[in-house]
Amino acid sequence: MKDEKIQLTHPDGKKLPRIDKRKFEIMSKAILSSLKKGPLTHKEMHQNILRDFHTNKIKFEGAVEWYMEGVKLDLEATGQIERLN
């Protein structure tokens, strides 16, 4: 049985990959949780997510920063979060 995939979207319409739905769910939850504290830089978000995974003993296979960036772009494209300049 194949794992279900999610097609990531980009705010500028660029093509992004399909990723495992479970990884998408874990990462989107981590991103949204980290942003509850307020705006973060890319580095701060990455550090918060790594800390959260460690604290909650979440095993995430793959490059956390790569998945974080793809899911973050998808959340921007779907209007769930907003990029601040």
Sequence and secondary structure as in RCSB ss.txt:
>XXXX:A:sequence
MKDEKIQLTHPDGKKLPRIDKRKFEIMSKAILSSLKKGPLTHKEMHQNILRDFHTNKIKFEGAVEWYMEGVKLDL
EATGQIERLN
>XXXX:A:secstr
    EEE   TT     EEEHHHHHHHHHHHHHHHTT    HHHHHHHHHHHHHHTT    S HHHHHHHHHHHH
HHTTSS    
